[in-house]
Each structure stands twice: as C-alpha cells, then as structure tokens.
Amino acid sequence: MTREALTITDERNGATYEIPIEGAAIRATDLQRIKAAPTDHGLVSYDPALANTATCKSAIGFVDGAAGILRYRGYPIQELAEHSTFLETAYLIVKGELPDQAHLATWTRNVMTHSMVHENIKKFMEGFRYDAHPMGVLVSTVGALSTFYPDARDVQDLESRRLQTRRLIGKMPTLAAYAYRKSLGLPYVYPDNDLGYTGNLLSMLFRMTELRYEPNPVLEHALDVLFILHAEHEQNCSTNAVRCVASAHADPYSAVAAGIAALYGPRHGGANEEALRMLEEIGSVDRIPAFLATCKSGERRLAGFGHRIYKNYDPRAQLIKKLALQVFEVTGKNPLIDLALELERIALDDDYFVSRKLYPNLDFYSGLIYQAIGLPPTMFPVLFAIARTAGWLAHWAEFIRDPEQRIVRPRQLYVGEGARSYTPLAARPEPTAREDAVSATI
Ligand code: ACO
C-alpha cells in the first residue's frame, strides 16, 4: 500500500526522515526535524514571494490558473457574473452559502443601513490635499474607522464580526465617492438607500443638482458585474496582508486598510490605472510594436498583462471584455478599446509573451469601462477595493476562526554581517566607503 509520505535523505549525515503528506502539502515545520547537527535549528523552506507556500486552509475562493478557473465557494465566476448580484455574491463570500430570499432581503437592508458615515469622517477627509490620490485617502479613512467603532476590537465575538462586516461593506461606496467628490471640490452626496448598491454608488459619484439621481440600468448592472468579478481572489498580495494583520487580532478596519495599501501598488490593484495610462501613452496602433519592445527589453511591464497564478487567459478578463462592449453602447465607444484589442492581439502573437504565458488579466479592460462611465484613472483601484472588501472580510474572519492559526511570524535567512563591536564615531571608515555601504541598503 502506498504511504502518503515523503522520505528525505540528508546527504550531510545520511539521516533519513519521513515527512507526512497532507492533501498536496507537507508541513514546513516538519522540516525543522532535519538537522545537520543536534544543536542547529533545523531546515526551513526558503520561498521569497510565497510562490509555493500554502499559508492556510481556505474555503472561500478557488483558482486553477493553468485551467483558467475561478470559483467563489464552489460557484464558477461565469455563473455568478451572469445570474447573481454583487450583494448576493458578497453574502456568499462572507457566509459560505447563497442566501434564500428572506436572508438576501435582510442582508441587503442591513448593508445599506450602514451606508452613512459619521460626519467627523467627512471632516477627516477634508484634511487631505485637493490632489490627494483617492487610494491614499481610502487607506487612511478605512483605518480611521477603527477609532469610530471600538467594539470592532472584539474580534472573537461573532456578532461583532458580523456587524463590522455589514458596516464596512455598506460604507465603502460612500468613502470612495467622498474621496472622488473631494478631488473635484464638489459637495458630498449622501447615500440614497432606495437605490441598489451600485446605483447608490453612481448617485454619490455623479449626482449634481437633480432632486433624484436615476442611474442608467446598463451602467449600474455593468458596475455590479465588475464588482462580482473583483470580489474575491484567494491568496494574493492584499489578502495576505489582511490575513497577516488579522493574525495579530487587529480590528477589521485596520486589517482591510492593510489590504487597500497592498492593492494600491501598480503590480496589484493599481494595474488598472497603469493600464489605462499606458494605452493613453501609446496613443495609436502604429506605436504598439515600439512600446512592446520596451516591455520585452525589461525596461517596463505591459500593465494589465501577466499573473502569478493565471498562466492562461484570466477568466475575468474575458467577461470584462464582453461587458465593455455593452457599456460602450450606452456611453459611446471608448476609443482606447481598439488600441487595447490590437495590443492584446499583437502581444499574444509574440513569442516573448506566449512563452512566458502572459495573458490579459482583469485589469487590462476594466479601466476602459470605468473611464467610459466617467471616472478618472485614480479611481479605478478604489472601485476594485470596494468590491474586494467582501473577500478581505471573509478571509479576516476565516483566519480568526481557524484554530490552527497563530500570529504570523515568517522565517528569514539572515545574510547580513556577523556579530561585530560598536565602532566609535571618530573611528569609522572614510565617508565615501561608508556612503557606498549605506546607499546600498535603501
Ligand atoms: N510585461 C512584460 N513582462 C512581464 C510582465 C509584463 N506585464 N509580467 C511578467 N513579465 C515577465 C518578467 O519580466 C519575467 O521575465 P523573465 O523570465 O525573462 O525574467 C517573467 O515574465 C515572469 O515574471 P515574474 O515577475 O516572475 O512574474 P510574477 O508572477 O512575479 O508577476 C505580476 C506577476 C506582478 C502580475 C506581473 O505579471 C506584472 O507585473 N504584471 C503587470 C502588472 C499587472 O497587470 N498586475 C495586475 C495583476 S492582477 C491583480 O493583482 C489584481
């Protein structure tokens, strides 16, 4: 009978070890038993960027990058995008099952009830400069919410966790819209809870002097589908940041603020902003080859292309591409779509991108929709953050409930100086030698 185990021989001393295999994994702590000498600390696995390390067992999202599969709680993303709504999907993500009618109605009411923010939050937001990037505003404001809801610190309390979840999902559109209105110097628009989640967001973003804002149903639906597609994506950079902060039992506002900070980066959620700026910079189809040459030489990256996990077409990108065409029927065609389609065609015909399995990710086309709706590039990652809050909160709660988890404390391989004695100021090396050493560290 085959045993679910790995037998390792340490060539340094001939010792053999049997390491159990659980699922498709070995426990990294089992490697600690492998020692060259009884006094050493044992082997660690070295995995920069956590490229092949499972840090948790999770039942929320599932991605098979080679096959281009994404499921939330087992449901294929394509089916959710076609049949569900963002709030129903958010329920599924945080609670694990699709709601029945009564639960969906209660959940919707409960989330929308939390769409208002404390007036002091508005004052807090006033403190930012007129040209503050809305993602920077969002990171800080979501973090600041922890000071408004001290009950959120009780992370072991199920009712508190549920309340904070509804609260934050409810408030994210309002914070996002306030960040946008502030950047334009426009008065804030209070939530209209008679509208749906994305209809209300459109109202808070775009309402001017009309008494009642009527969201365009096609745009409202497109935003809802985009939110479904962005709601969860298992263990990525921002979710890992949320989980790491959760491990210290910090409140969810602080944990989600960490996720937003990670998402801000151009290699993550900031890529949709970068992708649009890149298309604008390329400007015309004849300039695509020269631009791609700079990507192939390593001078820059093709924004919205490539993914750590998807080595096939990102299924979300395919859905967004279709959605873009529906939106353009209402808004008029975004002229950059032809450039994007041609850029994708040329890249996917080029051995550099093909051999590295670099395909469009969800950020390649989403910016074109957001721009057509009337939003500037700085708001693109903000919309991503609204949707991903559902996934982050599900991971935050899953982490807190997981009896196997402890505070995250990664290991490192120390490669710095050995122990050395403090050198008095007067005895330190010449400035030039010191400056070279110091400038190499930051
Ligand atoms: N353009 C050009 N070359 C690329 C790109 C790109 N967008 N992405 C990866 N490569 C190349 C790398 O230079 C490398 O080439 P090499 O083997 O010759 O050195 C190879 O492909 C592998 O790249 P890695 O950096 O090892 O891939 P990794 O999995 O670490 O990076 C990432 C994934 C960060 C998404 C990367 O593809 C990237 O920077 N893409 C552009 C930014 C982007 O669109 N991010 C959004 C991702 S989706 C999201 O976060 C929501």
Residues whose N, C-alpha, C, O or C-beta is under 5 A from the ligand:
A	BS01	ACO	P266 R267 H268 G269 A271 C295 R300 R301 L302 A303 G304 F305 G306 H307 R308 R356 N361 D363
